[in-house]
Amino acid sequence: MTETVSRTPRMPREQRRAQLMDVARAVFAEQGYTGAAMDEIAERAQVSKPVLYQHFSGKHELFLALLDGEVAELDRRLTAAIERTDDNRERSHSTVHAVFAYMDTPERSHRLIFESGAEHDPEVQCRVEAVRESIAAQITRILSVDTMVEGVLAQVVARGVVEMVLGAARHWADHVHEDGRPTAQETAEAVEQVLWRGLEAIPDRPVEG
């Protein structure tokens, strides 16, 4: 007797696409780009492969669609943290905590940005670089307005801040054993204290008038 695979009921197209993306996000987060297979995504979603290919022409297109969503979400969180206040200490605190909060989710979807195994793909590189540049540009603007650091130097410092925070959060999320691991909040607090000591040492720009 042939074993039949149960299928999910018919859904509206957009609902089905969202469901497929949810399933695929979990597969890519668990197995990386190379290990993920369209067969497994279809099986977990309880659809046939033709249904999956009705929505996405292949694994690369599906991955990029997911990556676009993750990059937009990270950028949204960090931009909101930066724009929430004009107080730079509060900005520093909320931005670092926003990064760690993004990394600290059961879905581990941050791996699509930072640990997918597809980092050398030009289209992936472009998207990941865009979010780094977006946040660095905002920090550059703040440094140029509020401190004596400006121009290219402000750009370099801002990029250093971005890489420090993202690097610390990535290491905490993916390379620190969970047994005895400090919480995301505890780690963010320690990272932010180190970051702020450096930023605080930069002379403020004199208030005109």
Secondary structure, 3 states (H helix, E strand, C coil): CCCCCCCCCCCCHHHHHHHHHHHHHHHHHHHHHHHCCHHHHHHHHCCCHHHHHHHCCCHHHHHHHHHHHHHHHHHHHHHHHHHCCCCHHHHHHHHHHHHHHHHCCCCCCCHHHHCCCCCCCHHHHHHHHHHHHHHHHHHHHHHHHHECCCHHHHHHHHHHHHHHHHHHHHHHHHHCCCCCCCCHHHHHHHHHHHHHHHHHCCCECCCCC
